[in-house]
């Protein structure tokens, strides 16, 4: 059995290593979310060895938001109140500590990507009205933001969220089976359609202590597999049943707002392997995440308050 697990690791790690950004892909836009120049300023964190950056794997994310009227900029400075004051929405996608990022040392121990001072300033900024979009993929990324997430009452499993604990191409959340939940983000139409289903590509599971509104909720038979090294799975590897845990949620924090997702590829566009298999917004099953992403940004910029005015 250990040999089988090792071969599975080799196949999975090989596919992961060949996964690169489809930087030329931008989802089509018909109904723009904001008038040109009137959208929010979105800062994408690049100061913490982020696996996804505005000019790298998250270039489609950045270009898509720009096409909707947002101003999207990279942030290369440690977090502080002066840095955060330049943003309406601050995006953190797959941050890592320096030691783990170096040569992709994706194994325990996983260091915190953010200092205590940075976390204090980020929490204060959100509490006073800032908006945070926190995106955390599979292990090792949950471990790297553990202290930051816990400040907001968010507790991640530092693993891989899979159906029956086995790797698969994607997991679908639907309104019909109540794994995709009603919220302004999912209910508000864009291009005449609301979000009725969405696919995620692996990722992680989390719980939130306190008031929040779930967006994506894991159904039955979902397990978080928690290896000591990313993509290395053996007989003794910990498995945790995460039915009812979240992979997407929205919450208030003081005067501010937070949206958190346990998956990153769904908001970008990547290709894997020699066949250049699409993963994310460029995949047929991933296209429905585009209006979800737009509505997340609209909600974080409080467009729900504008649309509810008489």
Secondary structure by P-SEA (a helix, b strand, c coil): caaaaaaaaaaaaaaaaacccccccccccccccccccccccccccccccccccccccaaaaaaaaaaaccbbbbbcccccccccccccbbbbcccccccccccccccccccccccaaaaaaaaaaaaabbbbbbbbcccaaaaaaaaaaaaaccccccccccccccccccccccccccccccccccccccccccccccccccccccccccbbbbcbbbcccbbbbbbccccccccccccccccccccccccccccbbbbbbcccccccccccccccccccccccccccaaaaaaaaaaaaaccccccccc
